[in-house]
Amino acid sequence: MDGVQLLTITVLAVFVGFEVVSKVSSILHTPLMSGANAIHGIILVGAITVAGQATDGWVLAVALLAVVLATANLVGGFVVTDRMLEMFRGRKAAGPDAGKDGTR
Amino acid sequence: MMLASPVLAPTWTALLYLVAAVCFILALKGLSSPKHARRGNLIGAFGAFVALVTVFLSSRLQNLPWIFGAMVVGAAIAAPVARRVKMTQMPQLVAMFNGVGGGAAGLVALLELPHAENAWLRVAIVFTLLVGAISFAGSGVTFAKLQELMTTRPVMFAGLPVLMGVVLVVAVGTAALVVATGSVGLAVVVLAVGLVAGVLLVLPVGGADVPIVISLLNAFTGLAVAASGLVLGNVLLVVAGTLVGASGTILTRLMAAAMGRSVSGIMFGAFKGGSTAGSTVASERPVRSSNPEDVAVLLGYAQRVIIVPGYGLAVAQGQHTAAELAQALESRGVDVEFAIHPVAGRMPGHMNVLLAEANVPYESLKEMSEVNGDFKQADVALVVGANDVVNPAAKTTPGSPIYGMPILEAGDARQVVFLKRSMRPGFAGIENELLYEPQTTLLFGDAKESLAKVLSAVKAL
């Protein structure tokens, strides 16, 4: 793909990025940050590509380090975001297990 | 090379990456509304899964056992931590995950340098190196600050602005040389300079502002990923990275606006001397303190109570007790609401997460703009482990570091009860005049213990 096409896609993605989060309630700032954080863990695709083309031991070692870091970002990011959001329940669902970790 | 040809034709690869990109957009969209947030996150994870399957099927990859091994290691480290971390410690975990992503982008760019055919690609590479390294090191410092491995106050020393300037000049200089020569050795220097820059960038930021920095570094990592996508010619990385870069920038500004600060003021405020540094010394001025029974009477016979939870509540793990107290009061017919300041807790929206964990329905959590008019009709404002977010200095004292930050008007309530550990000032280190007002009562002690005592006293009424 040539440079101009990539530039076009980049510019459009900027506008989409601005648009989707412009009206988010402050309740969700933390999960949104965390979710966006998980999404850039997709650098794992890049790390895998580089590791898969490595022929030199050093290159492979550095690439594998990148794979470990990127996987941690991707997997950890989605898991922690899910844990946070799991807790957002409406009035209906709140009930029997209320205060299960609390003092009694 | 004797390798099997890839399973997927390039067209299919491109289409599957498109699917993944759309998933990411839907994920961000979903995360913007409480109803669809969880599904949004799962759509994002699905997109990532599609992308990973695609990369393995679309190109002839060697070293597959090693790659799978590395992925297992990464997941085995991250998943248990993410699953077990206490919700109060979540901000630093997000910072950590963000940092390693930036680090990965920097390493990928470094390895692609020998393959870069033209100067433009090398520009994208040095950009990724620098920004990735800044994000990695900066996130490390934010982690240390939030985990209280180091002081949460702004770190300033006399030569810092000069040092910062020197680092910037060195960074730009070596980056230019890398673009011109393609030297891998110099690229490692760029990476190292980026690490130093990341540390220097975050050191002068005060504790209360650190979450904004996490969000900013998150946007940085997004941009680094987008640039590495340009280098690899991978459209998905370009789209995903740009999305995160753009949405992260907006989010950073929204968060800063919620604190009444500007992003540049947060990053460079300490340089101008108008820092968030304040006193940590306990004041000796007289206050009215009370006991749990009196507070219980005050609450139990009120018609309307607004609870203002702050970070102290979270640290004491008192959110469950607070939720129980709210239930006990409601069963007595008291109207109870939680007033949530946008930056209550340590991260914007953090308090909502903590209270949601304690099963407080989100309908009871009122945002600042919604609840501020209600304080005038409230009989009691119960401030638990919060300080700066109700500090009138934000409105009345132009010189104060928090001046201009929107606050919860707890002082408008007929009675104000503070549950506080001590008279030490809050996170921003500023004296709170509200503590000395005639309608204010203080109950000293650990937030959770105090709440538990008040709770049992309310039940005994």
Interface residues (C-beta under 8 A of the other chain):
Chain A: M1 G3 L6 I9 T10 A13 V14 F15 V16 G17 F18 V20 V21 S22 K23 V24 S25 S26 I27 L28 H29 T30 P31 L32 M33 S34 G35 A36 N37 A38 I39 H40 G41 I42 I43 L44 V45 G46 A47 I48 T49 V50 A51 G52 Q53 A54 T55 V59 L60 V62 A63 L64 L65 A66 V67 V68 L69 A70 T71 A72 N73 L74 V75 G76 G77 F78 V79 V80 T81 D82 R83 M84 L85 E86 M87 F88 R89 G90 R91 A94 G95 D97 A98 G99 K100 D101 G102 T103
Chain B: A20 F24 I25 A27 L28 K29 L31 S32 S33 P34 A37 R38 G40 N41 L42 G44 A45 A48 A51 L52 V55 F56 S59 R60 L61 Q62 N63 L64 W66 I67 G69 A70 M71 V73 G74 A75 I77 A78 A79 V81 A82 R83 V85 M87 M90 P91 L93 V94 F97 N98 V100 G101 G103 A104 A105 L107 V108 L110 L111 E112 W120 I214 S215 N218 T221 G222 A224 V225 A226 S228 G229 L230 L232 G233 N234 V235 L236 L237 V238 V239 A240 G241 T242 L243 V244 G245 A246 S247 G248 T249 I250 L251 L254 M255 A258 Q317 H320 T321 A323 E324 Q327 I340 P342 M347 P348 G349 H350 N352 V353 A356 E357 A358 N359 V360 P361 Y362 E363 S364 L365 E367 M368 K448 A452
